[in-house]
Amino acid sequence: MASQESKKAGKAAVVGAGLTGMLVAHGLKKNGFDVVIFESEEKVDARPRDWTIAIHWALPTFNNLLPEAVRANLVKALCNPRVDFTPEVECLPCFNGVTGELMLKSPMPGSRRVSRQLLRQVLSEGLDVQWDKRLVDISSTAEHVTLTFADNATVQADFVLGADGASSTVRSLLFNRDPKANLVPSAYYIATVIMRHDDAAKVEPVHNFHPVATIMMGASCFVGTGTMYAPTPDLSTWSIFWAKIFRRGAFPDPPARQGAEALRYVKETTKDLIEPFQSQIDWAKEDDSTMCFIDQMKYYTPSLGFDTHGGRVTLVGDAAHPMLPYRGQGFQHAVLDAHLFIEALQKGEGLEAYNTEMVERGAKAVAQSLQEAELSVDLEGVMKSLMARQGFKRTA
Ligand SMILES: Cc1cc2nc3c(=O)[nH]c(=O)nc-3n(C[C@H](O)[C@H](O)[C@H](O)COP(=O)(O)OP(=O)(O)OC[C@H]3O[C@@H](n4cnc5c(N)ncnc54)[C@H](O)[C@@H]3O)c2cc1C
């Protein structure tokens, strides 16, 4: 039964158990709300895909939203928990993709790079997540908001938060299915590869460059590599991540979006990169020890004018402002959304101010991510980029 405090605070329904949905649910729970998450996937690890996420300027806010028991487990989500986090480690070296020289070293004091999958598992502890519940409709009366799911079940809540990712159903419904709420394809593809070499000598070159992550820019593509998983001290057990962002049209379109054919395409279209970036992809094995995905990156510029069902439904995270992953800002803005949304509910002054700030900030961050993509492909552009001028700081 709900406590007096949670009854007073209200019942919140969160749609989507990605990182944003789970984080906001912890924050709501911590602040006395009765909260349930509805997630379309069947279980937390239903999809094997993973990538790394650096949390930097939003880390203090992120920590504040979590209960102590979950915070204590965050070490389990780190890509490389086996390093001393000194200033040398809490930075991202960026190499000139043409000459191989170190171009920039962006300080990221206090930052941590996590695996999305591992963090999702850590965050799922202590939450009421209803799996296999795909939201299909939202309606409301003066008393409450009703969610309808694909299995025809309905649930009522006082507040509903769309945390259902870039292709958000909640966003589409709030804009009355207007195509203007749809994702827009960018001019860029991203290929993400996670590989296990089973050979310490092949992990060492990456580890020696930086134990967490390194990037190169300015040679017509953006490439990053680093530690994905470090399960034991023995480097031969580690997995490496490798990601490349390239302009559509620079190569023939990918023949497949995942698997061995996608990996072969990435290998065939990646030549003459500086080290350690080239060897890593050359060494990726075409078997189950490698995972490869290719996507055309998409974005959506948030705008106001959506139906908030009387100030009771809104959006957070990628559902609100999906952006390109340049300078690692997407999840950090989701963290800020979560904090500001909870603060707005606590103040009891409605969600208008939250929506206005979130839309303005999100639109700026999306525009900056597109601009960074344009500037990342040649050396002249790189030096004008926010990455070169501001590093990973918050700029929206
Ligand atoms: C390669 C890459 C690198 C990145 N690096 C960084 C970084 O360094 N720093 C950073 O801050 N950000 C980074 N990002 C961005 C970050 O990953 C995202 O902003 C973040 O993961 C978004 O989480 P989310 O929970 O909002 O969305 P999602 O992870 O998409 O979660 C949405 C959830 O909603 C569920 N769902 C969808 N539709 C429905 C429905 N109708 N009903 C019920 N459930 C539904 C989905 O199944 C999913 O589980 C990166 C992104 C990529 C791709």
The ligand as an SDF file (V2000), in Angstrom:
LIG
                    3D

 53 58  0  0  0  0  0  0  0  0999 V2000
   27.2600    5.5780  -29.6080 C   0  0  0  0  0  0  0  0  0  0  0  0
   26.6330    6.4950  -28.5900 C   0  0  0  0  0  0  0  0  0  0  0  0
   27.4510    7.1270  -27.6650 C   0  0  0  0  0  0  0  0  0  0  0  0
   26.8860    7.9880  -26.7140 C   0  0  0  0  0  0  0  0  0  0  0  0
   27.7230    8.6070  -25.8270 N   0  0  0  0  0  0  0  0  0  0  0  0
   27.1910    9.4330  -24.8970 C   0  0  0  0  0  0  0  0  0  0  0  0
   28.0430   10.0540  -23.9290 C   0  0  0  0  0  0  0  0  0  0  0  0
   29.2570    9.8590  -23.9140 O   0  0  0  0  0  0  0  0  0  0  0  0
   27.4640   10.8840  -23.0110 N   0  0  0  0  0  0  0  0  0  0  0  0
   26.1160   11.1470  -23.0110 C   0  0  0  0  0  0  0  0  0  0  0  0
   25.6420   11.9220  -22.1670 O   0  0  0  0  0  0  0  0  0  0  0  0
   25.3020   10.5630  -23.9200 N   0  0  0  0  0  0  0  0  0  0  0  0
   25.7980    9.7150  -24.8510 C   0  0  0  0  0  0  0  0  0  0  0  0
   24.9660    9.0960  -25.7530 N   0  0  0  0  0  0  0  0  0  0  0  0
   23.5040    9.3240  -25.6720 C   0  0  0  0  0  0  0  0  0  0  0  0
   22.8530    8.3820  -24.6640 C   0  0  0  0  0  0  0  0  0  0  0  0
   23.1640    7.0490  -24.9630 O   0  0  0  0  0  0  0  0  0  0  0  0
   21.3300    8.5730  -24.7200 C   0  0  0  0  0  0  0  0  0  0  0  0
   21.0150    9.9470  -24.5700 O   0  0  0  0  0  0  0  0  0  0  0  0
   20.6310    7.7840  -23.6210 C   0  0  0  0  0  0  0  0  0  0  0  0
   21.0330    6.4350  -23.6140 O   0  0  0  0  0  0  0  0  0  0  0  0
   19.1150    7.8720  -23.8460 C   0  0  0  0  0  0  0  0  0  0  0  0
   18.4500    7.1020  -22.9100 O   0  0  0  0  0  0  0  0  0  0  0  0
   16.8550    7.0810  -22.8690 P   0  0  0  0  0  0  0  0  0  0  0  0
   16.5120    6.2690  -21.6850 O   0  0  0  0  0  0  0  0  0  0  0  0
   16.3490    8.4880  -22.9510 O   0  0  0  0  0  0  0  0  0  0  0  0
   16.4100    6.3700  -24.2080 O   0  0  0  0  0  0  0  0  0  0  0  0
   16.5290    4.8000  -24.5950 P   0  0  0  0  0  0  0  0  0  0  0  0
   17.8020    4.2400  -24.1270 O   0  0  0  0  0  0  0  0  0  0  0  0
   16.2080    4.7210  -26.0480 O   0  0  0  0  0  0  0  0  0  0  0  0
   15.3640    4.1020  -23.7430 O   0  0  0  0  0  0  0  0  0  0  0  0
   14.0230    4.1860  -24.1160 C   0  0  0  0  0  0  0  0  0  0  0  0
   13.2990    2.9460  -23.6240 C   0  0  0  0  0  0  0  0  0  0  0  0
   11.9040    3.0830  -23.9370 O   0  0  0  0  0  0  0  0  0  0  0  0
   11.4190    1.8480  -24.4290 C   0  0  0  0  0  0  0  0  0  0  0  0
   10.2410    2.1290  -25.2610 N   0  0  0  0  0  0  0  0  0  0  0  0
   10.2190    2.6440  -26.5160 C   0  0  0  0  0  0  0  0  0  0  0  0
    8.9430    2.7550  -26.9520 N   0  0  0  0  0  0  0  0  0  0  0  0
    8.1440    2.3100  -25.9470 C   0  0  0  0  0  0  0  0  0  0  0  0
    6.7280    2.1770  -25.7940 C   0  0  0  0  0  0  0  0  0  0  0  0
    5.8830    2.5520  -26.7790 N   0  0  0  0  0  0  0  0  0  0  0  0
    6.2400    1.6660  -24.6340 N   0  0  0  0  0  0  0  0  0  0  0  0
    7.0850    1.2880  -23.6130 C   0  0  0  0  0  0  0  0  0  0  0  0
    8.4340    1.3890  -23.7190 N   0  0  0  0  0  0  0  0  0  0  0  0
    8.9580    1.8960  -24.8620 C   0  0  0  0  0  0  0  0  0  0  0  0
   12.6010    1.2780  -25.2040 C   0  0  0  0  0  0  0  0  0  0  0  0
   12.4810   -0.1260  -25.3620 O   0  0  0  0  0  0  0  0  0  0  0  0
   13.7790    1.6790  -24.3300 C   0  0  0  0  0  0  0  0  0  0  0  0
   14.0860    0.6950  -23.3620 O   0  0  0  0  0  0  0  0  0  0  0  0
   25.4890    8.2270  -26.7110 C   0  0  0  0  0  0  0  0  0  0  0  0
   24.6710    7.5800  -27.6600 C   0  0  0  0  0  0  0  0  0  0  0  0
   25.2340    6.7200  -28.5700 C   0  0  0  0  0  0  0  0  0  0  0  0
   24.3400    6.0210  -29.5600 C   0  0  0  0  0  0  0  0  0  0  0  0
  1  2  1  0
  2  3  1  0
  2 52  2  0
  3  4  2  0
  4  5  1  0
  4 50  1  0
  5  6  2  0
  6  7  1  0
  6 13  1  0
  7  8  2  0
  7  9  1  0
  9 10  1  0
 10 11  2  0
 10 12  1  0
 12 13  2  0
 13 14  1  0
 14 15  1  0
 14 50  1  0
 15 16  1  0
 16 17  1  0
 16 18  1  0
 18 19  1  0
 18 20  1  0
 20 21  1  0
 20 22  1  0
 22 23  1  0
 23 24  1  0
 24 25  2  0
 24 26  1  0
 24 27  1  0
 27 28  1  0
 28 29  2  0
 28 30  1  0
 28 31  1  0
 31 32  1  0
 32 33  1  0
 33 34  1  0
 33 48  1  0
 34 35  1  0
 35 36  1  0
 35 46  1  0
 36 37  1  0
 36 45  1  0
 37 38  2  0
 38 39  1  0
 39 40  1  0
 39 45  2  0
 40 41  1  0
 40 42  2  0
 42 43  1  0
 43 44  2  0
 44 45  1  0
 46 47  1  0
 46 48  1  0
 48 49  1  0
 50 51  2  0
 51 52  1  0
 52 53  1  0
M  END
$$$$
